[in-house]
């Protein structure tokens, strides 16, 4: 039964339930599963909603499908247009292809070619315009006027919001005992829909939004302030400068708080999903877990639902994050070893490393450094070790053989 919490809002629980019925069988009903490992790491009882299992790898399939299903016959014939550099673009392209609707996606010229190719592979027409999403808006307006295309907005559309809200219905069906749901916030479409659904089902549940610190748009909007946004972020999917006014109105009524997280917590959450859950998470998708890592005392002992919104992360970025995490855990260490400049010394170094069961990843000789005596040579090594204790045993063995050994700081490349 619909409660007073949602009855007068721009998106109602009836809207979300209607969306759930409309997209049933079209969009995947993804699992919500308990995570003992993340629970142990955070001190909360953690449940994860795996939206990474959608056809295009994110929750965006839901809102796109619901909006496209509501097109009139004339709108279907003329086609749709949207602006996006990521998951929404792929969702609209994929769902339009499935429904036989021509789709045009306007993307910034800076969009990585892999994303452009993936969107085109779904059958959409892609137009590259401007440097940013904001600069794409004029191109979208021009296409709507010239070709009569219908806009499928990434987040500022009640039908899109209702579609995203089906995440909340499914989470509470699978885990009705949840005390709170933590939701990544970009333009506000997901958190508004989820809040409407969850609060209608359980008025006592707490909805908490998460933004990346460089783009605190919802935080600012709720305070009635202008957002100060900018900078590079791992969570580009929620790096949105302007949130939906409709989403802000819903958040004022139903969202308990919106917190911000720093880049290091986003990075750590991506790696935690990889090693603890064996799951790929893009930066925006990992934001909910980042909030738990940043504020563990706030969630300790509570039953917390995390929405893993998407897994479309660049493999090269994931590789860099993985290596950085291994360096922090002293499972990849850098050493500078100084030895006598004579034949056989490198073999002595590698023999000791092998005996200590470490693995050499990279090695380089330096004879031209002026801070090294003329009769000596430095060897820089990147090594794979089990942990800090293992690395220290290796260093001790090298020093015991008469070698000078220093650590190469992975943060500064300074030698200490």
N, C-alpha and C positions, 0 to 999 in steps of 0.2 A: 504493500500500500504506500502510495506517495506521501511523503511527509511535508510539513510546512517549511522545512529547510530548503526545499528545491522548487516548491510550487510556483513561486513568483519570479524565478530566474529566467534569463534568456534561453537557456538550455535546461529542459526538465528531465526528470527521471523517465517519464514516458517517451521522450525523444530518444534516450539512450536504449531503452528496451526495444523500441521500434527499430533502431539501428542494429541491435543484436539479432533480431529476427530477420532483418533484411540481408545481412551479410553471412548468416549461418550457412555453412556449407561452401561458402566462397572463400572466406578468410579462415586461416587455421586457428582452432581453439588451443592456444599454446598452454603448456603445463605451468602450474605454480607448484614448486617443489621446496621442501625444507632443505636447508644447507647446514649440516652439522659442522663442517669445516669453517664456514664463514661465521657461524654462531660462536664457535670457540674463539675465533680471532677477534670478534667485536664485542662479545659479552651480551649480545642480544640473541633472541631466538629468530633466526633469519629465514624468510621464505623468498624465493626468487621467481618472478614471472618472466619466462623465456620468450620474449618477443623477437629474439634473434632467429627463431625458427619459422618466421613468416616467409613467404615466397621470395620477397626482395630483401629479407634480412632485418626488417624493422617494423615497429607498430604502425608506421605510416600507411600500410596496406589497408587498415581498418577505415580511417577517415576518407581515404581516396575512394574506396569501394562504395561506402555509404553515399558519398556525394554523387558519384557517377550513376548510381542506381536511381537517383532522383531526377535525372535529366529528362526533359520532355523529348518527344520524338524529333521535334525540330532541332533542339539543342544537340541531340545525339548525331543528327545528320551533319550539322555544321562543324561540330567538334569542340574541343576544350583547349584551354591554355593555362599554364601555370608558370611560376618562377621558383626555381630551386636549384641548388648546386649539389644536392645529395639525395637523401632517402626519399623525400617527397617526390622528387622528379622520377625516380625509379618506380615508385608505387603507382603514380598516375600513369606512367607509360605502360607498365605491366597490366594494370587493371583496365585501362582503355583498350589495349589490344585484346584482352579476353572478352570484353563487352562489345567489340566492334565499333569503337568510338575513335575518330581521328584525334590525335593529341599533339600539341605543340608545347615544347618545354623551352623556356627562355632561361639560359644559364650565363653566369659571368664568364668573360673571356679567360679568367684565371682558373676556371674549373679544371682539375686534373683530367687528362685525356682519357684515363681509364673510366672515369665516371661518365664522361660524354659517350664513350663507346658502349658502355653498359646500358645507358638510357636509350641510345639509338637501336641497340640490339632488341629491345622490346617493341620496336616498330614506331617509336615517336619521332617527330620532326624536331630537331634541336637547333635553336638559334642562340648564338653566342653574342651577348650584348653587354657592354659596360664592364666596369671593374668589380662591382659589388652587386649584391641582391637588390639593394635600394636603386641602383642605376638600371636594373632590369625592368623596374616597374613601368617606366615610360614606354618601353618596347612592348610590354604586355598590353597596356592601354591602346597602343596603336593597332595591335593585332585584333583586339576585341572590336575596335571601331571599323577596321578595314574588312575583316573577314567574319564578323558576327560570332566570334568564339566566346564560349562561356568560361568564366574564371573558376578554377578549382584552387582556392586559396590554401596555402600550406597549413594555416591554423585559424585564421579569422573568419570562420564560417560555421554556423550552428550545426550543420549536417556533418561537417568534418569533426567538430568537437564531440558530437554525439557518437560518431563512429569510434573515436579514440576512447570514449568513456566505457565502451564494452570491455576494455581491459579490467576496469574496476568490478564489473559484474562477475567476470570469470574468476578474479582473484578471491573474492569473498565467497564464491561458490566452492572453491577448492580449499580455502583456508578461512572459514568464518570466524576463527578465534583471533584474527589479527587485531592488534591495538592501534597500529598506525601503518600508513602507506607512504613511502618516500618516492617522490616523483621528480624526474629531471624536468626543468622548465626552460623552454626556448621562447617561442611566441605565445605559449599559454594554452594551446589547443588540448594537449594531453591532460594537464593538471585540472583544467576546468571540467572536462568530461569525466575523468576519474573521480573528482570530488563530488560531482552531482550524483554519480552512481553509488559510490561508497557511502556517502552521508545519508542517502535515501534508504539504503539497506541497513546501515548501522549508524544512527546519529551520533554515537559516542566515539566513533573511530576518528583518529587524528590524521589529517592530511598535511604533509610537510613537503614543500617544494625545495628544489636544489638548483642554484645557478652557479656558473663558474664566476670567480671573483672579478674577472675583467669585463663581464657583461651582466651587471646586476639590474637588468631592466625591470623585472617584476618587483624586486625589492624597492626600487626607486618609485615605480608607479603606485605601489601601495602606500608609500609615504607622501605622494603628491609632489615628487621631485623629478627633475630631469636626470635621466641616467647618464653617467659618465662611462662610456664604453670604448674599448679598443684594445689592441694588442693581439699577439698570437696566442692560440690556445689549442690544447689537445682535444677539447670538446667543441669543435666547430659546429656541430649539429645543434647546440643550444646557444651559440654566440649570436644572439639576436638583439638588435638595438631597440626595436619597437615592438612591444607586446600588444596583444589584442585588448581593446577596451572592454569587450565582452568578457574576456578571460579575467581581467582585473576585477570587474564587478562580481563575478562568481567567486573569485578568490577572497574578496573582502568578506563574503558571507560564510564560506565553507573551509577555507584553508587556514590552518593554525599558524603557520609560519613559513617563511621562505629563507633558507640559509644559503650562504655562499661558500664555495670550496676553492682552495688554491690548486695550482697545477700539479704540485707534488702529490696531493691526495688523489687527483684524477689518474696520474701515472701509476700510483700504487694500486689503485682499484682495478685498472686494466690488467695489471700483472697478477693480482689476486684472483680475478676471474679466470685467467689463463691457467694458473698452477693449482688453484684450489678447486675450481669447478670444471676445468678442462673445456672452457668456453671462451670464444672470442667476444670481446666487448669493445666497441668504439668508445672514444672519450666521453661523448654525451651519454652513451648507454651505461657507462660505469659511474656516472655522477651520483646515483643513489647510494651505492656502496661507499663512495668517497665521503659522503656526508656522515656515515656511520664511523668511518675511520677518523674523521676530523673531530667529531663530537661523541666519543664512545659513552661518556657519562650520561648523555641525554637519552640514549637508547638502551642502556644496560638493563637487562632483565625483562625487556619488553618484547612482544611478538611483532616483528617488523616485516612488512612486505616491501621488497625492492623490485622496481620495474627495470629489467634489463632491456632497454628500449631498442638497441640496435647493435649489430656486430660487424658493420661494414668498415673495418679499419684497414688502412694501407699496410700491407705486409712489411714494407720497409720500416715504417714507423713502429710496428709491433716488434720487429727485430731489434731496433734501437732501444726500446723500452725494456726488452728482456735482458739485453747486455748490461744496461744501466742498473737493473735490479740485481743482477748477478754480481756486479762490482760493489754495490752497497752491502751485499751479504758476504763479501770476501770470497766469493766463488769464482770470480775473475779478478786477478790482481796484476798490477804492473810492478816490475822490479828492474832496477838498474844495478847491474853487477859490474864491478871494476876488477879487471884481472891483468896479469902481465901480458905484454904484447909479444907472444911467441906461439909457435905451432902447438896444437893440442889443448890449449886453454878452453876453447869453446866446447871441445869434446868432454873436458872435465866438468864443465858447468852442466851440460845436458845429461851426463851420466848421473850426477847428483840429483837432478830433477827427476829423472826416471826412477832412481832408487827410492825417492820419497813419494812416488806414485802421483806426481803432478803431471799436467799435460800442457805442452807448449802450443799456444795459439798463434803467436807471432814472435819473431826475433829480428833484431837489427843491430849491427855493429856501428860504433862511432869512434873514429880515430882523430877527428878534427876539433873536438871540444877543447877549448883552451884551459878549462879548469881541471883537465885530466893530465897527469904527468906524461911526458913524451914517451916514456917506456911502457905505458899502460894503455888499455883500451876499455871502453865501456860497451856493455851488451845490454840492450833494452829488451825485456821479455814481457809478453802478455801470457799469463798462465791460468790454467783452470785448476782450482783447488776445491777441496770439500767444504772448508769453512775457515774462519780466522785462525783457529788453532793449528790447522793443517798448514796454512800459509806461514805461520810463525815457526813451525818445525822446519819447514823448507829453508827459510831464511837462516835459521840457526845452523843447519847443515852446511849451507854455503859459506857462512862466516867461519865455521870450524875448519873449513878447507883453506882458510887464509884469504878469502875473497872479501872485498868491500861491497856491502849490499845496502841499497836504499829503496824505499817504496816510491813509486810514481803515483802521486795523488790523482785519482780518476776525475776529481772535480776541477782541478786547476792545472794538471800536468806538471805540477811542481815536484821536485825530488826532495824527499825528507828521510 
